[in-house]
Amino acid sequence: MTVNAVTHLNFRGDAHAALTFYQSVFSGHLAVVTYKDAGNVQDPAEADQVMWGQVAAENGFKVMAYDVPSSQPWDQGENAFFLSLRGETAEEVTGYWEKLTEGATVLQPLSPAQWAPLYGMLKDRFGVTWVVDVAVEYNAG
């Protein structure tokens, strides 16, 4: 039996644009079900918003997202979560970093760190904070 934990991002009207952007960065398959598709329209203005969406790439990247209906509270928050992206090589990580920085605020430039060959942090154009690094084996003290 296998269990996977998948980051599920919540938006207010930007889920489709965010998923499309993440697909442009990581490739993979984009699946989107709108409230209209599911027959669950509570507010006609939100009929085409995402009730469930996902990007799943061959390299193992997967993220889910939806648009929180206006009838429910939503607060993006400041530090509620980070999305951690870890790659095996500097080349792989740098390629994703360059694409993610489009319209982003770089909080920590991608550069060598004490714990990784490369590490960086950015807040993308959808307000999602990404921590990006090259994964290395941890050697405890």
C-alpha positions as CSV (number, residue, x, y, z in Angstrom):
1,M,0.0,0.0,0.0
2,T,1.3,3.5,-0.9
3,V,0.3,6.9,0.5
4,N,1.1,10.2,-1.1
5,A,0.8,13.7,0.4
6,V,0.0,16.3,-2.3
7,T,0.0,20.0,-1.7
8,H,-3.5,21.5,-2.2
9,L,-3.5,25.2,-2.9
10,N,-6.6,27.3,-2.2
11,F,-7.3,30.4,-4.3
12,R,-10.1,33.0,-4.7
13,G,-10.6,33.0,-8.5
14,D,-7.0,32.3,-9.6
15,A,-6.8,28.5,-9.4
16,H,-7.0,27.9,-13.1
17,A,-4.4,30.5,-14.0
18,A,-2.1,29.1,-11.2
19,L,-2.5,25.5,-12.4
20,T,-1.8,26.6,-16.0
21,F,1.3,28.4,-14.9
22,Y,2.6,25.4,-12.9
23,Q,1.9,23.2,-15.9
24,S,4.0,25.5,-18.0
25,V,6.9,25.2,-15.5
26,F,6.8,21.4,-14.8
27,S,4.9,20.1,-17.9
28,G,2.6,17.2,-17.2
29,H,-1.2,16.7,-17.4
30,L,-3.6,19.5,-16.3
31,A,-7.0,18.4,-15.1
32,V,-9.7,20.9,-14.1
33,V,-13.3,20.5,-13.0
34,T,-15.3,23.7,-12.7
35,Y,-18.3,24.2,-10.4
36,K,-20.4,24.2,-13.6
37,D,-18.8,20.9,-14.7
38,A,-19.7,19.3,-11.4
39,G,-23.2,20.7,-11.3
40,N,-22.4,22.5,-8.1
41,V,-23.0,26.2,-9.0
42,Q,-23.8,28.2,-5.9
43,D,-23.1,31.6,-7.4
44,P,-23.4,32.0,-11.2
45,A,-20.4,34.4,-11.2
46,E,-18.2,31.5,-10.0
47,A,-19.6,28.8,-12.3
48,D,-16.3,28.6,-14.3
49,Q,-14.0,28.7,-11.3
50,V,-12.1,25.6,-10.3
51,M,-13.9,23.1,-7.9
52,W,-11.0,20.6,-8.3
53,G,-7.8,20.9,-10.3
54,Q,-4.5,19.2,-10.6
55,V,-1.2,19.2,-12.4
56,A,0.6,15.8,-12.4
57,A,4.0,15.5,-14.2
58,E,6.0,12.4,-15.2
59,N,8.9,13.6,-13.0
60,G,6.7,13.2,-9.9
61,F,5.6,16.8,-9.5
62,K,2.0,17.0,-8.4
63,V,-0.1,19.9,-7.1
64,M,-3.8,20.3,-6.6
65,A,-5.8,23.5,-6.3
66,Y,-9.3,25.0,-6.1
67,D,-11.2,28.3,-5.8
68,V,-12.7,28.8,-2.4
69,P,-16.3,30.0,-3.0
70,S,-17.1,33.5,-2.0
71,S,-19.7,32.1,0.5
72,Q,-16.8,30.7,2.6
73,P,-14.0,32.5,4.4
74,W,-10.6,32.6,2.8
75,D,-7.4,34.2,4.0
76,Q,-4.2,33.5,2.0
77,G,-2.1,34.3,5.1
78,E,1.5,35.1,5.3
79,N,3.4,32.0,6.4
80,A,0.7,29.3,6.4
81,F,2.8,27.0,4.2
82,F,5.7,26.9,1.9
83,L,5.8,24.6,-1.2
84,S,9.1,22.8,-1.2
85,L,10.6,21.8,-4.5
86,R,13.7,19.5,-4.3
87,G,15.5,18.3,-7.3
88,E,18.5,15.9,-7.7
89,T,20.7,18.2,-9.8
90,A,21.6,21.9,-9.9
91,E,20.6,21.9,-13.6
92,E,17.1,20.6,-12.9
93,V,16.5,22.9,-10.0
94,T,17.8,26.0,-11.9
95,G,15.5,25.3,-14.9
96,Y,12.4,25.3,-12.6
97,W,13.6,28.3,-10.7
98,E,14.0,30.4,-13.8
99,K,10.4,29.6,-14.8
100,L,9.0,30.2,-11.4
101,T,10.6,33.6,-11.1
102,E,8.4,35.0,-13.8
103,G,6.4,37.7,-12.1
104,A,7.7,36.5,-8.7
105,T,9.3,38.3,-5.7
106,V,12.7,36.6,-5.0
107,L,13.1,36.4,-1.2
108,Q,16.4,34.5,-1.3
109,P,18.3,34.2,-4.6
110,L,19.1,30.7,-5.8
111,S,22.7,30.2,-4.6
112,P,24.8,27.7,-2.6
113,A,23.9,27.2,1.1
114,Q,25.5,25.4,4.0
115,W,23.0,22.6,3.7
116,A,22.6,22.3,-0.1
117,P,24.5,23.0,-3.3
118,L,21.7,25.4,-4.3
119,Y,18.8,26.9,-2.3
120,G,16.4,29.8,-3.0
121,M,13.0,31.1,-1.9
122,L,10.5,33.1,-3.8
123,K,6.9,34.2,-3.7
124,D,5.3,33.5,-7.1
125,R,2.8,35.8,-8.8
126,F,0.0,33.9,-7.1
127,G,1.3,34.6,-3.6
128,V,2.6,31.0,-3.1
129,T,6.0,30.9,-1.3
130,W,8.4,28.3,-2.8
131,V,11.6,27.0,-1.2
132,V,13.7,25.4,-3.9
133,D,16.9,23.4,-3.4
134,V,19.1,20.5,-4.5
135,A,18.4,17.5,-2.3
136,V,21.4,16.1,-0.6
137,E,21.8,13.3,2.1
138,Y,21.6,14.7,5.6
139,N,24.5,13.7,7.8
140,A,23.7,14.2,11.4
141,G,26.5,15.7,13.5
